[in-house]
Amino acid sequence: MPVALVALALGGFGIGLTEFVIMGLLPEVAGDFDVSIPVAGYLISGYALAVAVGAIFLTAAVTRLPRKKVLVSLMFLFIAGNLLSAVAPVYGLMLGGRIIAALTHGTFFGIGSVVAAALVPPNRRAGAVAIMFTGLTTANVLGVPLGTFLGQALGWRSTFWAITAIGVLALIGIQLLVPGAKVDADVAPTRLRAELTALRHPQVWWTVAITILAFGGMFGAFTYIAPLVTEVSGFAAGTVPWLMLVFGVGLFAGNLFGARMADRDLDATMLVLLVGLTVVMAAFGLLAGFKVITVVAILLMGGFGFGTVPPLQTRVMTYGGDAPTMASAINIAAFNVGNALGAWLGGLTIAAGLGFTSPLWVGAALAAVSVVLMATAAATKPKTRADEEIPNPVA
């Protein structure tokens, strides 16, 4: 494994921690700034919106720049955003810091995926992408619980100081460990017009649509996991963090498993994972009243759901052809669009009085549609030998 992947994973860990740790610190942040919980919640939704915007427009702005320099610059921006959050005297500046940090999210993972793939042989690209995303999954498994504990013990600002320090370490690691000459040679800067031309391939858009639906299903259901497990499954409120840890373990395992299988057969892996996700959420919706089944379902939901990340990113980069960066970044934006869509639809069903299991059925339905789209995409991809010789996205 190239040691440069560790530096990229550390950057992913910091970014993942920034995105998710605020969920456990909302009461403390709201109390400090004297705002309501819903208003403090804008720190989450504002971040997600900025991720989608940054993934598209910031990536477009840097397509002609050397990839290593872009990654280093993004980490500087990430550090500045979290530093502003740590010292913000008023809510508005805190929100501004969150938005600044979020702007780096999509572009970092978009370009980072391309760089990671360039560091390994073609048959190991999905695995390399998975190693970078291991930082994101580790943030969910370990970072968020530890960051929440730190913020509750020493004040929420201490968590953002810690994230700032992680950003500094990632910056140093990328500067020292990512081989700029190799990356810049294998991943040549491209013009924006070339990047946009690459997006004409229909398989790119099939993949983006699958990303939105699959992650909309999984995270839309998981958004409402706390009331589900307490009100339906009968768990005490104090067990919710442990169940979130179980979900994080599923994310971590699924990420590695999905990468291993995708390097063997990309589309077949996607179909298996999406069918598995659909079945697990439907079964969870039927059997949520049983505690043991709830624990297993949470684990499998995370595993099948996040197992799709390496193959989805690899697929969109592959069909992005000679200019994969914009395609990769747009797919990162699609993850966040899916999260917002699933949470919104799940909230509508709860508000309509359909109960706390209803987001699971929404999730199962979205995942089922993604299965149909994946099967269609696989059936309509280029069939001839000439057409199958898709340009190497990192060569």
N, C-alpha and C positions, 0 to 999 in steps of 0.2 A: 504493500500500500504506500503510495507516495505521501511523504510527511506533509506536503502542502495541503492535502485533504483535511488534516487535523486543524490547520489554521482556518480553513473555510468552515469546518464544522463548529469551531469556537465562535466564529462570527454568527453562524446560524443559531447557536445556543443563546447568544446575547439578544438577537432579534426576537427569537421565540419567547424568551423570558420577558422582554419588553411588552410583547403583545398580550400575553396571558396572565402575568402576575397581578395586573391591576384588578382583575376580577376578585381576588381575595382581599384586596385592600380598599375597596370602594367605601366602606363605612368610615375608615380612618381618614381617607382623603376628603370625603364629603364633610366630615366633622371639622377638619382643619380649615377648610375654605368656607364653611358655613353655607353649604349648598345642599339640596336634596339628593337622595340616592339616584333618582332618574336623571338629574342634571349631571351628577358625577358619571353616570353611565355614558354620557357623550364622549368621555375619554376613551371608551371602547369603540363606539360606533364611528367616532371621528377618526380614530386610528385606522379602522377597516376601510373607510372611504378614501383616506389618504394613500393607503396601500395600492388600491386599484388605480388611482390617478397617477401616482408615482411610477407604477409598473409600466404604464403606457408612455407617459410624456417624458419622464426622466430618462427612461431607456432610449426613447427616440432622440433625445438630446446628446447621448453619449455614444451613438453607434459608430462614429468615426474615430473614437479615442481608443488607445491601447487598453486592453482588458484589465491588466494588473493595476494600472494607474487609476482606473475607474473604481475598482474594488477598494483600493486604499482611500480614495476620496470619499466613497460612500461610508466607510468606517469613521472618517473624520466627521461627517454629517451626523451619523448615528450617535457619536460621542457628544456632539454639541446638543442634540435634541434631548438626550437623557440628562445631561448636565443642567440644561435649562429646567427640566422637570424637577430635578433634585433641589434646586434653589428657588423655584418659582414662589414669589410672595403672594400672588393672587391666582385665582382659578384660570383666568384667561391665558396667562403665561404658561401654566401647566398644560393646558390644551394645546398651545402653540408648540411646546416642546414635544408633545406626543405626535403631533402632525409632522414635525421635522424628522423625528426618528422614523415614522412610518413611511415617509417618502423613499427611504432607502430599502425598504423591505422587498418589494417586488423586483427592483433592479438588481439587488444583491443576489437573490436566489435565482433570478433569470440568467444573469451573467455568470454567477457562480456555478450553475449547472453546466453551462457550456465549458467553462474553464476546467471543472472537475472531469468532464468527459474527455477533455483534451490531454489529460495527464495519464491516461491508461489506454491499453489496446482496445480496439473496437468492440470485442466480445465482453468487455468488462465495464462498459459505460454506465449501464443501469446500476451496477454495484458502486461505482464511484459517486454517482448522483446520490445514492442512498446514504453513503458515508457522510456527505455534506448535510443531508437532511437528518442524520442522526443527531446533530446538534439541536435541531428543532424538537425532535421527539424527546431527547434528554431533558430539554427545558421543561417539557410537560411532566416527565416522570419525577425528576429531582428538583429542577430549578424553581418551579412554581411553588411547591410546598415549602422549600427552604426560604425562598424569597418572601413568601407570606409570613412565615414564622419570624424572619428577620424584621420585617416591617411592623409586625404586631409587637415585637419585643423592644425594638429600638426606634420606632417611628417609621412611617412609610417612606420618608425621604432616604433613610439608610438603604433601602432596597434599590433606589434609583442611583445612589452613589455606587453601590456594588455593580449595577449593570454598566455604569460608566466605566468602571475599572475593567470589567470584562471586555468592553469595547476597545479599550487601550491595548489590552493583551492581544486581542484579535488583530488589531491594526499592526502591531509589531510582528505577529506571526505571519500575516499575509506579506508584509514587506520583506521579511527575511526568508520565508520558506517557499512562496510561490515563485517558480522560475519564470521571470518575466520574459526572457528571450524565447523560451520554448512556447509559452502561452501566446505571445505576440506573433510568433511564427506560424503556429498551428491554428490560431483563432484570429485571423486577420481582421482589422477594423473594416467595417462596411459602410456604404452610404445608406442613408435612410430610405432612399428609393429602392435600393436592392433589398433591404429588410422588408419593406412593404410588398414588394413583388413576391417574396417568398411566402407571404401570407395568402397568396392566391390558391395554394394547394388545398383542395377540399378536405384532405385528411387532417390538416391543422385545425380546421373549424369543427370537424367531427370530434376531435380530441378535446377541444376547449368546451364544447357542449357537454361531453361526457364528464369532464371535470366539474362543471357547475352542478350537474344533477347528482353525481355521486357524493360530492362533498356537501351539497345542499341537504341531501338525505341524512348523511351521518351526523354532521355538526348541528343541523337543525333539530334532530332528535336529542343530541347530547346537551344542547342549550338548556333544556328543561329536565335534565336528569335529576336534579336535587328534589323538586316536588314529586317527581315520579317515584323515586326510591323511598321517600318518606311517607307519602300519602297512599301509594298503591302497594309497594313492596313491603312496607312496614319497618324499614330501617330507622334507627334513631338519627337525629340530625348530626350527631357527632361522628357518625360513620361515613358521611359524605366525602370528606377529604380522602379517606382510604379507598373509597370506590373510584374517586377520580384518579388515584394512583394506579388502580387496576386498569383503568382505561389507558393511562399513560404507558403501562407495560405492554398493553396490546398494540399501541401505536409503534412503540420501539420494535417489538418483534415483527409486526406486519411490515414495517419499512424494510427490514433486512430480508425477510422471506420474499417479499414482492420483488426486490432487486435480484435476488438469486434466481428466481423463476423467470423473470423477464429477460435476463440475459440468455435464456434458453429458447423461449418462445414468447414474444411480446404480447401478441394479440390473444393467444390462448390463456395466458396468465391474467390479462385484464378480464376476460369473460368469466373465468373461475372466481376471481375476487369479487366481481360485481354481483354475480349470482349468489355467492356466499353472503355478501352484505345484505342483499334483499331478503334472503331466507332468515338470517339472524334477526333482523329488525321486525319482520313479520311474526316470528316465533316469540320474540320479546314482547310484542304487543299483546299476544294471546296469553302469555304465561308470566307476566310481570308481577303477579301476586305471590310468586314463589321466590324466596330469597336466594337459594342456591342458583337457580336458573338465572336470576337477575345478575349475579356476579359473573357467571360464565358468559352471559349475553353481552355484558359491558366489555369484557375482555375481548370477545370475538368481534364485536362491533368496531372497536379500535383497530384490531388486527386486520380485518378484511378492508376496512375503510382506508387506513393509511398505507396498507400494502399497495394501493393503486398509485401512490405518489411517484416512486421511481419509474414504473412503466409509462405513466402519463407524461412525465417530463421527458423521458427518453423518446417517446413516440412523437411528441410535438417538435422536439429538436430535429429528429430524423427527417420528418416531412417538411420542416422549415428549410431544409436543403443547405445551400451555401451561406445563408444568412439566418441562423437560428435564434439570434439573441432576442429579437422582438417577439417571435413566436413563444419562446420560453417565458419571457416576462409577462406576456398576455395570459399565458396559462396560470402563472402565479396569481395574477389579478382574478382569474376565473375561480380559483380556490376561495378567495374572499367574497366574490359575488355569490358563489354557492352558499357560503356560510350565512350571508345576510338573507338570501332567498329562503333557505330552509328555516331559519329562525323566525322569519316573518310569517311564513305559511303555518308553522307549528303554533305560533302565538294566536293566529286567527282561529285555528281549530279549538284551542283551549278557551278563547274568549267566546266561542260559539257554544260552549257547554259540552264539548265532546270528551272532556276528561284529559288527564295527564298522560294517558297512553296514546292519545291521538297524534302527537308529533312523530311517534314511532311508525304509525301507519302512513303518515305523509312521507316520512323518510323511506319507507319500503317502496312506496309508489314511485318516488323520484329515482330510487336506485333501479327499480324494474324498468323504467323508461331508459335509463342509461345502459342497461343490458341490451335492449333493442337497438339503441344507437351504436353500441360497440359491435354488435353482430353485423349491422348494416355497414359500418365502416370497414370491418374486416372483409366483408364480401365484396365491397366496391373498390378496395385498394388496387393499385396497378398489378396486373397479372403476368404480363409478358416479362421475359428476362430483361429486356432493355428498360422497361418501365421500372422494374424492381431495383435497378441500379441507381438508387436515390443518392444524390451527392452526400458525401461525408460531411456532417455539420461542423466538424472540428478539424478539418484538414484542408 
